[in-house]
Amino acid sequence: MFEYKIHTLVDITNNGNLKKAFPFKTQAGELIHDKESLSVARNQNNNFTTLVQTLQLRSNISWEVEPQKFNGAIADYKFGSAYEGVHNSWHFQFFTEQSGVFGDPSNNHVGYITEDFDLVPVLSFCKETATFPVNSFLTQDHRTINTYFTFAGETNK
């Protein structure tokens, strides 16, 4: 198995089943108590679904842990220079069985998915704290990168 990670300022929370009576908590721990909170949770799910479907254009993926949300200074991340200070960010670890499906192993392990994801539309104004110039995953412009990928290597899974 080959391990990759996505790092994004786009809310990709996976809330799971949202067809329950108010109030309830999602699988991600979000409290859903009215139509507005339900709408946000659906938009979060839609962003996660878009992420998974875009990844699976090249390979089936698997994962063990849902996307993790962090709030903190983003200076140590590789987001665009337009984003400074403290922001929410989401990090998601996933696996493939084949090597080289997301990029050239001798050069850039994530080059293909970086291109695939650029300008893929997302639903903004969920729980993001950054504002994007376009409601999309942005992976190319060094000023506005809101999503990037890393290759962690081969695992023994």
HELIX and SHEET records of a PDB file:
HELIX    1   1 LYS A   35  LEU A   55  1                                  21    
HELIX    2   2 GLY A  111  PHE A  117  1                                   7    
SHEET    1   A 4 GLN A  68  ALA A  73  0                                        
SHEET    2   A 4 VAL A  86  THR A  96 -1                                        
SHEET    3   A 4 PHE A   2  THR A   8 -1                                        
SHEET    4   A 4 THR A 147  GLU A 154 -1                                        
SHEET    1   B 2 PHE A  24  LYS A  25  0                                        
SHEET    2   B 2 LEU A  31  ILE A  32 -1                                        
SHEET    1   C 2 VAL A 120  PRO A 121  0                                        
SHEET    2   C 2 SER A 136  PHE A 137 -1                                        
END                                                                             
